Amino acid sequence: MDLQQQLAALNTEADGLLAKAEAGTITGAEADRAVALVKERQDVQALIGRQADAAKLLAGLSGTQDNLGGSAGPIGAGEAAKAQKFTGGLLKALEDAAPMIGGPSVRKALVPAGAVTAPFIDGGGPIIHDPGAAHHLLNAIASRPVETPSGSYLRQTVRENNAAPVVNGALKPVSRYELQPVTWEIATIAHVSEPLQLQWLQDYGNLESFLAVEMSYGVDAAVSDFILNGGVSENGTEQPGILTTTGVQQTAFRQNKLLSIRRALGELEKAGVAATGIVLNPTDWEEIETLLDADGRFLLPQAPGQAVARTLWNVPVTLVPGIPAGQAVVGDLTTIHLVYRNSLQLAWNPFHATLGTTAAPAPTDLFRKNQTVMRAEIRVGLELVSLKTLRVVDLTA
C-alpha cells in the first residue's frame, strides 16, 4: 500500500468514527483511536510532502517531470478539505495548553463530536488571557488511573507498637494495628462554553489555543477545589476533601504564620513523617515573605533584592488560590492520591445544545446559527491513604 492509499484508508476510518461520534455511540477505545488517527495522518502527509520535495529536486537535476509516488506539487485545497475529518488544529491547541495544566490533565484525550476543524492559518488580532494561577495543587500530590467508577482501600487508624525485650519462655507483647475500609467514588468535573461563532475560529488563528487553555484551566481549578473541599460523586454521594475529612489532625496557631507552620512540621517529625509539601494561599505567602524583625529587616533571606525561594525549612511551598486564607496544609502530600477514570476530554458540539439550567433549560440550534459549544471534563476521585501524615494548620490567632 503506497502513501496515497494509506491516506485514503485513514480518511475512510475517520469517516466511520465521525459518524459514530455524531450518533453518540462512539466508545472510549474508538475515541482514543480518533486521537491516534490525527498523528498517523500527519505522519503520512509529512512523508508525502517529503516525497514531493524530493521529486522536485530530482526533476531539476534530470530535466524530467518524473516524481516519486505521485504529484510533485504541494498538498492543495483538496487535501485541506479532507483535513476536516481530523482534529489537527484542536489537538495542537491541547499540546500548546499542556505546560499550563498539571496532574493527569497533561494526558489528554480528544472526543470527536459533530464537525471538527482543520488547522487554521494564523490571522486576526491577538487574544489576551486573563491572569491565571501559575502553580497547581495537582503537581504536588500523587495521581493514578483507575478502571472502575468506585473503589476501596484500607486506611490505618491505630498504631500501637509494643515490641520489647522478652525473656526466654515468656509471652511476646502484642502490638495493635487497626485498619479502616474507606470507599471512594468518581466525580465528573465539567463545564461548557457559551456558544461561539465559527467565523471567529477562521478570523483568529489562536482562538483554539485560547479555548483549550481556558477550559482546561477551569477544570483544573475545580479539581483543586475537589481535593481540598470534596464534592458530589456521579452517584450523588458526598466525597470529602482534605479540609473536610474527619480525622485529619489540626495544628493550632503559634505567634505568627511562620512559627505555626514550623509547629506542624515538628508534630509530623515526632510522628515519623517527612513532609513533602506545604500548601498555602498566596495571601498568606505574601505575609510570610514580608515578615520583618524588630529592626525592620526582612526575616527571609534574599528579600527584597531577589525572589525568596519558595520553600520553608527546605519543604516546597505550593500556592493554591483555592485554599482559604488563614489555613495551610502541611505533610506528606504523596499520601494524597487523585484517581482518575479518564484524562481531560475536550469536545466540540456544532449542532444542538441545551443551555441555561436544569430548572430552566434553553435549547438552541447551533447549526443554523453557525455556532459551536465546547465541553471540558474529567472524572476523578480522591484517596487520603494516611490521615496522620497531614496537618491542617491554623494561621490566624
Secondary structure by P-SEA (a helix, b strand, c coil): ccaaaaaaaaaaaaaaaaaaaaaccccaaaaaaaaaaaaaaaaaaaaaaaaaaaaaaaaaaaccccccccccccccaaaaaaccccaaaaaaaaaaacccccccccbbbbbbccccccccccccbbbbbcccccccccccbbbbccccccbbbbbbcbbbbbccccccccbbbbbbbbbbbbbbbbbbbccccccccaaaaaaccaaaaaaaaaaaaaaaaaaaaaaaccccccccbbbbccccccccccccccccaaaaaaaaaaaaaaacccccbbbbcaaaaaaaaaccccccccccccccccccccccccbbbbbbccccccbbbbcccccccccccccbbbbbbccccccccccbbbbbccccccbbbbbbbbbbccccccccccccccccc
